[in-house]
Amino acid sequence: VKSYLADDGIIDNAQDTINATLKKLTKQYLSVSASIDDMVARYTAQFTQLDSMMSKLNNTSTYLGQQFTAMNKS
């Protein structure tokens, strides 16, 4: 029983191991979470740029369609 309950015992060592693992997993979680946040920000910026470009292209398409229609009527 003493080997389990001592300050350097089996239970204390198991707790230390669990705490060390928990710290390691917390660091990994924070790192991955930051990486995901960066990726979401990058994708959001790319989507915004793509959305703007698509709007411009749609406007150009509408304009060209109107011009071709006008050319065919004359």
C-alpha positions in Angstrom: 0.0 0.0 0.0 2.8 2.4 0.8 4.3 2.0 -2.7 1.0 3.2 -4.1 0.4 6.1 -1.7 4.0 7.4 -1.3 4.9 10.8 -2.7 7.0 8.9 -5.3 4.5 6.1 -5.5 2.7 4.5 -8.3 -0.4 6.7 -8.1 1.7 9.9 -7.9 3.8 8.8 -10.9 0.6 8.0 -12.8 -0.8 11.4 -12.0 2.4 13.1 -13.2 2.3 11.1 -16.4 -1.3 12.0 -17.0 -0.7 15.7 -16.3 2.3 15.7 -18.6 0.2 14.1 -21.3 -2.6 16.6 -20.7 -0.1 19.5 -21.1 1.3 18.1 -24.3 -2.2 17.6 -25.7 -3.3 21.1 -24.7 -0.3 22.5 -26.6 -1.1 20.4 -29.6 -4.7 21.5 -29.5 -3.8 25.2 -29.3 -1.4 24.8 -32.2 -3.9 23.1 -34.4 -6.6 25.5 -33.4 -4.4 28.5 -34.3 -3.6 26.8 -37.6 -7.3 26.3 -38.4 -8.1 29.9 -37.5 -5.3 31.1 -39.9 -6.7 28.8 -42.6 -10.2 30.0 -42.2 -9.0 33.6 -42.4 -7.1 32.9 -45.5 -10.0 31.1 -47.1 -12.4 33.9 -46.2 -10.1 36.5 -47.8 -9.8 34.3 -50.9 -13.5 33.8 -51.1 -14.1 37.6 -50.8 -11.7 38.2 -53.7 -13.3 35.5 -55.8 -16.8 36.8 -55.1 -15.7 40.3 -56.1 -14.1 38.9 -59.3 -17.2 36.9 -60.1 -19.3 40.0 -59.7 -17.1 41.9 -62.2 -17.2 39.0 -64.6 -21.0 38.8 -64.4 -21.2 42.6 -65.1 -18.9 42.2 -68.1 -21.0 39.3 -69.3 -24.2 41.3 -69.0 -22.6 44.2 -70.8 -21.3 42.1 -73.7 -24.6 40.3 -74.0 -26.3 43.7 -74.4 -23.8 44.8 -76.9 -24.2 41.7 -79.0 -27.9 42.0 -78.9 -27.7 45.6 -80.0 -25.4 44.7 -82.9 -27.8 42.0 -84.1 -30.7 44.5 -84.1 -28.9 47.0 -86.3 
